[in-house]
Amino acid sequence: MKSQIDINPLEWDIIETYLDQNEASDNATMLNEKLTQIPDVKKKIEHIKKVKEEIEDSIRQSKIKEFHSQVRVAERGTDVRKLPARNLNSKILWYSIAAVMVGLIGIFWMMQSNSTSEKIFAENFKPDIGLPLKMGATNNLEFYEGMLDYKQENYNEAIAKWEVLIKDNPENDTVNYFLGVANLALGNADKSLKFLQNETRFQQGIFKEDAAYYTALAKIKKGEFEEAKILLNKYPSDRNTKLLKLLQEE
């Protein structure tokens, strides 16, 4: 359940800067003075600490639950109605059994494939921690309001704000990148790829390898392992190479 603590973007910026600063910093006194002006500052500091830890360490276990529900539906679809033995000769019985076995093998293969995809995705997907809320460096208030939602895992709210921005600047690599990651955090691989898989968009920016990583995870979630391997091999980084080796072992 998400906290109901109300933190505005300016308060978040001050507290996040405070948490990132060394206590011996020359800015410590100034930061402490700003902190004293924030209502319920201790609760808000603890809340932001918790949010940062969850963003960095949590894995979306809900994806596994979603897969299990799909498996139960598939299993219910495998029920076979028994016919009276007197109505079947041995050849028909054999064909019937063979047909059922082929169907069961196909379903088993599909379940195994889905299980592998979801397992790899769940074990390797962690959302990007997001950008610092340094609002003084930009006039784009709407983007940072969306980033505040994103950091608190309010992904739908962040997406709604950023989709307005992307209409005016559809090739903006930063907005496209975080829209892709936010949609992937919600389990929407297809929609995530709409924002992430345009390689040209990220060629000159800081998100090139990271965009490739999340694109590969979206393809893994869809069972497209070979495409994911090609992408990870094309854009090497520590975690891209690690994920590539994992796929090669499957």
Contacts in CASP RR format, 6 or more apart in sequence:
PFRMAT RR
TARGET T0000
AUTHOR 0000-0000-0000
METHOD contacts of the structure
MODEL  1
MKSQIDINPLEWDIIETYLDQNEASDNATMLNEKLTQIPDVKKKIEHIKK
VKEEIEDSIRQSKIKEFHSQVRVAERGTDVRKLPARNLNSKILWYSIAAV
MVGLIGIFWMMQSNSTSEKIFAENFKPDIGLPLKMGATNNLEFYEGMLDY
KQENYNEAIAKWEVLIKDNPENDTVNYFLGVANLALGNADKSLKFLQNET
RFQQGIFKEDAAYYTALAKIKKGEFEEAKILLNKYPSDRNTKLLKLLQEE
2 152 0 8 1.000
2 153 0 8 1.000
2 154 0 8 1.000
3 47 0 8 1.000
3 50 0 8 1.000
3 152 0 8 1.000
5 40 0 8 1.000
5 43 0 8 1.000
5 44 0 8 1.000
5 47 0 8 1.000
7 15 0 8 1.000
7 44 0 8 1.000
7 47 0 8 1.000
7 48 0 8 1.000
7 148 0 8 1.000
9 133 0 8 1.000
9 135 0 8 1.000
9 141 0 8 1.000
9 144 0 8 1.000
9 145 0 8 1.000
9 148 0 8 1.000
10 135 0 8 1.000
11 38 0 8 1.000
11 44 0 8 1.000
12 48 0 8 1.000
12 133 0 8 1.000
12 148 0 8 1.000
12 151 0 8 1.000
13 132 0 8 1.000
13 133 0 8 1.000
13 134 0 8 1.000
13 135 0 8 1.000
13 136 0 8 1.000
14 31 0 8 1.000
14 34 0 8 1.000
14 35 0 8 1.000
14 38 0 8 1.000
15 35 0 8 1.000
15 38 0 8 1.000
15 41 0 8 1.000
15 44 0 8 1.000
15 45 0 8 1.000
15 48 0 8 1.000
16 48 0 8 1.000
16 132 0 8 1.000
16 133 0 8 1.000
17 27 0 8 1.000
17 31 0 8 1.000
17 132 0 8 1.000
17 134 0 8 1.000
18 31 0 8 1.000
18 32 0 8 1.000
18 35 0 8 1.000
18 45 0 8 1.000
19 45 0 8 1.000
19 48 0 8 1.000
19 49 0 8 1.000
19 52 0 8 1.000
20 132 0 8 1.000
21 27 0 8 1.000
21 28 0 8 1.000
21 31 0 8 1.000
22 28 0 8 1.000
25 31 0 8 1.000
35 41 0 8 1.000
35 45 0 8 1.000
38 44 0 8 1.000
51 151 0 8 1.000
51 152 0 8 1.000
51 153 0 8 1.000
52 129 0 8 1.000
52 151 0 8 1.000
54 153 0 8 1.000
55 126 0 8 1.000
55 127 0 8 1.000
55 129 0 8 1.000
55 130 0 8 1.000
55 151 0 8 1.000
55 153 0 8 1.000
56 126 0 8 1.000
56 129 0 8 1.000
57 126 0 8 1.000
58 126 0 8 1.000
59 122 0 8 1.000
59 123 0 8 1.000
59 125 0 8 1.000
59 126 0 8 1.000
60 122 0 8 1.000
60 125 0 8 1.000
60 185 0 8 1.000
60 187 0 8 1.000
61 122 0 8 1.000
63 118 0 8 1.000
63 121 0 8 1.000
63 122 0 8 1.000
63 125 0 8 1.000
63 187 0 8 1.000
63 221 0 8 1.000
64 118 0 8 1.000
64 119 0 8 1.000
64 122 0 8 1.000
66 118 0 8 1.000
66 187 0 8 1.000
67 114 0 8 1.000
67 115 0 8 1.000
67 118 0 8 1.000
70 114 0 8 1.000
71 111 0 8 1.000
71 114 0 8 1.000
71 115 0 8 1.000
74 107 0 8 1.000
74 110 0 8 1.000
74 111 0 8 1.000
78 103 0 8 1.000
78 104 0 8 1.000
78 107 0 8 1.000
80 100 0 8 1.000
83 96 0 8 1.000
85 93 0 8 1.000
88 96 0 8 1.000
113 223 0 8 1.000
114 223 0 8 1.000
116 250 0 8 1.000
117 220 0 8 1.000
117 221 0 8 1.000
117 222 0 8 1.000
117 223 0 8 1.000
117 225 0 8 1.000
118 221 0 8 1.000
120 220 0 8 1.000
120 246 0 8 1.000
120 247 0 8 1.000
120 250 0 8 1.000
121 217 0 8 1.000
121 220 0 8 1.000
121 221 0 8 1.000
124 217 0 8 1.000
124 220 0 8 1.000
124 243 0 8 1.000
124 246 0 8 1.000
125 184 0 8 1.000
125 185 0 8 1.000
125 217 0 8 1.000
127 150 0 8 1.000
127 181 0 8 1.000
127 182 0 8 1.000
127 184 0 8 1.000
127 185 0 8 1.000
128 177 0 8 1.000
128 178 0 8 1.000
128 181 0 8 1.000
128 210 0 8 1.000
128 214 0 8 1.000
129 151 0 8 1.000
130 147 0 8 1.000
130 150 0 8 1.000
130 151 0 8 1.000
130 178 0 8 1.000
131 147 0 8 1.000
131 174 0 8 1.000
133 144 0 8 1.000
133 147 0 8 1.000
133 148 0 8 1.000
133 151 0 8 1.000
135 141 0 8 1.000
135 144 0 8 1.000
138 144 0 8 1.000
140 165 0 8 1.000
142 161 0 8 1.000
142 164 0 8 1.000
142 165 0 8 1.000
143 161 0 8 1.000
143 162 0 8 1.000
143 165 0 8 1.000
143 174 0 8 1.000
143 175 0 8 1.000
145 161 0 8 1.000
146 157 0 8 1.000
146 158 0 8 1.000
146 161 0 8 1.000
146 162 0 8 1.000
147 158 0 8 1.000
147 178 0 8 1.000
149 155 0 8 1.000
149 157 0 8 1.000
149 158 0 8 1.000
149 161 0 8 1.000
150 158 0 8 1.000
150 178 0 8 1.000
150 182 0 8 1.000
153 185 0 8 1.000
155 182 0 8 1.000
155 183 0 8 1.000
155 185 0 8 1.000
155 186 0 8 1.000
156 186 0 8 1.000
158 178 0 8 1.000
158 182 0 8 1.000
159 179 0 8 1.000
159 182 0 8 1.000
159 183 0 8 1.000
162 175 0 8 1.000
162 178 0 8 1.000
162 179 0 8 1.000
162 182 0 8 1.000
163 179 0 8 1.000
165 172 0 8 1.000
165 175 0 8 1.000
166 172 0 8 1.000
166 175 0 8 1.000
166 176 0 8 1.000
166 179 0 8 1.000
169 175 0 8 1.000
171 201 0 8 1.000
173 201 0 8 1.000
173 202 0 8 1.000
173 205 0 8 1.000
173 207 0 8 1.000
173 211 0 8 1.000
174 207 0 8 1.000
176 195 0 8 1.000
176 196 0 8 1.000
176 198 0 8 1.000
176 201 0 8 1.000
176 202 0 8 1.000
177 195 0 8 1.000
177 196 0 8 1.000
177 202 0 8 1.000
177 207 0 8 1.000
177 210 0 8 1.000
177 211 0 8 1.000
179 195 0 8 1.000
180 191 0 8 1.000
180 192 0 8 1.000
180 193 0 8 1.000
180 194 0 8 1.000
180 195 0 8 1.000
180 196 0 8 1.000
180 214 0 8 1.000
181 192 0 8 1.000
181 196 0 8 1.000
181 214 0 8 1.000
183 191 0 8 1.000
183 192 0 8 1.000
183 194 0 8 1.000
183 195 0 8 1.000
184 192 0 8 1.000
184 196 0 8 1.000
184 214 0 8 1.000
184 217 0 8 1.000
184 218 0 8 1.000
184 221 0 8 1.000
187 221 0 8 1.000
189 218 0 8 1.000
189 219 0 8 1.000
189 221 0 8 1.000
189 222 0 8 1.000
190 218 0 8 1.000
190 222 0 8 1.000
192 214 0 8 1.000
192 215 0 8 1.000
192 218 0 8 1.000
193 215 0 8 1.000
193 218 0 8 1.000
193 219 0 8 1.000
196 211 0 8 1.000
196 214 0 8 1.000
196 215 0 8 1.000
196 218 0 8 1.000
197 215 0 8 1.000
197 218 0 8 1.000
199 211 0 8 1.000
199 212 0 8 1.000
201 211 0 8 1.000
202 208 0 8 1.000
202 211 0 8 1.000
202 212 0 8 1.000
208 235 0 8 1.000
209 235 0 8 1.000
209 236 0 8 1.000
209 237 0 8 1.000
209 240 0 8 1.000
210 237 0 8 1.000
212 231 0 8 1.000
212 232 0 8 1.000
212 234 0 8 1.000
212 235 0 8 1.000
212 240 0 8 1.000
213 232 0 8 1.000
213 235 0 8 1.000
213 237 0 8 1.000
213 239 0 8 1.000
213 240 0 8 1.000
213 243 0 8 1.000
215 228 0 8 1.000
215 231 0 8 1.000
216 228 0 8 1.000
216 231 0 8 1.000
216 232 0 8 1.000
216 240 0 8 1.000
216 243 0 8 1.000
217 228 0 8 1.000
217 243 0 8 1.000
219 225 0 8 1.000
219 227 0 8 1.000
219 228 0 8 1.000
219 231 0 8 1.000
220 228 0 8 1.000
220 247 0 8 1.000
225 247 0 8 1.000
225 250 0 8 1.000
228 243 0 8 1.000
228 247 0 8 1.000
229 244 0 8 1.000
229 247 0 8 1.000
229 248 0 8 1.000
232 240 0 8 1.000
232 241 0 8 1.000
232 243 0 8 1.000
232 244 0 8 1.000
232 247 0 8 1.000
233 244 0 8 1.000
END
